[in-house]
Amino acid sequence: MATSPTHDSLANAIRFLAVDAVEKANSGHPGLPMGAADLATVLFRDVLKFDAADPHWPDRDRFVLSAGHGSMLLYALLYLTGTGGADGLTLDDLKAFRQVGSRTPGHPEYGHTPGVETTTGPLGQGIATAVGMALAERMLAAHFPSVVDHRTYVLASDGDLMEGLSHEAIAIAGHYRLSRLIVFWDNNDVSIDGKVSVLNDNVDQVARFQAAGWNASHVDGRDAAAILSAVRAAQASDRPTLIACRTTIGFGLPTREGTSKAHGEAAGAAEIEGARKNLNWPYPPFEIPADVLSAWREVGARGAPDHEAWRKRLAELDPARRAEFERRVGGELPAGLDGVIDAYKRELADKAPTIATRKAGEAALAVIAPAVPELVTGSADLTPSNNTKVAATKEITPDDFSGRYIHWGIREHGMAAACNGMAVHGGFIPSGASFLCFTDYARPALRLAALMKIRVVHVFTHDSIGLGEDGPTHQPVEQIASLRAMPNMYLWRPADSVETVECWQAALERAHSPSILALTRQNLPALRKTHVAENLCARGAYEIAPAEGEAAVSIFASGSEVSLAIAAQQILKGKGVAARVVSVPCMDAFFDQPEDYRRSVIGGARVKVGVEAAVRFGWDAIIGDGPFVGMSGFGESGPYKAVYEFFGITPEAVAEAAEARLGA
């Protein structure tokens, strides 16, 4: 009678696929997969609810490899379990590890490899993104309890827990008591430089997590029974859990086991041959015995009955509820949104309010939020300043996840990463908020949102020197340019209430790009007083004030400086100079437009002037070598009008710059 493969055989299949792929690539990180294979085997074989045939099943458990440098652990598991079916990873994919165009890049990439739940590699991002996943599960379950019931599991390294982001993430999870979040710490005490506890860190991580409101305990990372017992206890808890698994990096390598040499470089043929002998794995590279592969494929199919039972529960939902659930997890916007926004734009054209765009954003949300129930807003402890809470919106609390507003605390980085997690989980369009200057705190997570091509719409207010008295520490002068430089990040800087709601609409419609709405503290006049059905901001730039006659000057501006540009247009008119004004709410959206549209908007005026209360970087693509009225250094504390005067960002200065160039 045939016997089932042992636990060691299943774990060794992971180990040697990983070490062989790293060796073939002569690049990678073999140490983590070799040390963490036992806990990964327990998790996938005995715990994880998933159906390898459908890696996108909405009610699957999520597994996040926060220690993304150990990517071959995940790729080996995805291959062994057959995740993705005919579209899943093959042995050839593993052999192409870290090669150009392969489906097995150096770190896991969302949307690139079937079964990868989020992009990881920058340490700390995985665990923080997983907090957003776990929060999204609780929130979606509050609305669809019969079809949402899963957990989020994370494998984190010493490096993940050393990054400051982990502090923000675990504090959020502890406060909201995200009991369905379970983190395995690959506690091998080794990083690139050497032994962690000797060189750079002796934090009691178990105590740290406990202080943040988590369960936390130590287990032997090679003891399958102990690991499983710890998981079962975690599943029964009312709090998130850290399981600190003592492992040995590079387990089985004759001379590198337990050393930094096992971390991030190919082991070498002799070392791998020794590991094969030490671990009783006599098979050549990339060969998996049929019984071991069969056992792993059975693991991949284990969740099929759960998946089928879920399908039945989904079918039993009221048809309207089922359609709404499927729309939300499918990422489709509600059908009536365009009509709601068009009606609101008509109202704004009539009322012509003079308000700050942060207040215009609040008013726009009051219209959009009821029409888009999946939109979830929040703030990093700046709710009264960001104006992102709709008055009737219920707040998320540890005891009630049915609301739509999240108090993130003063944690911009944790907020942005958790918003990424909510987006990749599905069912929500998340939106965080803070001051624009503090995007610097959130930048790694913002970058990953752009890289993953996910829809997150952040609101960052106090967008320029126009915030005034708080001074240069809070006045963003370089952030706009730096965010525009980020591929696939759309920064929207509206000039009035109509542009604000149009920018919100355009951001929501970008299903594969994150957006930032940069909004003012100071009041701005209404500029769009005639209703236009088309979303003009969606094209990134458009002529907002035509010239009378043939334009000698084109003035390009964004946000609060558009009204200033229009005032400069009137000064030039009084001097007999015909000028036109172009509003540029989003450069990236403009550069996406067809060339003929871009040419028509840029126009053929002799002089092109750029105006923005920020640095010039990025404007040359529109104005060429034309004059720029803006910032060249940091800001100044004072009333905002005085600050604009101090730096010479005025209608008169714009007109003078245009005249000077015309004269030249």
Disulfide bonds with the S-S distance in Angstrom:
none
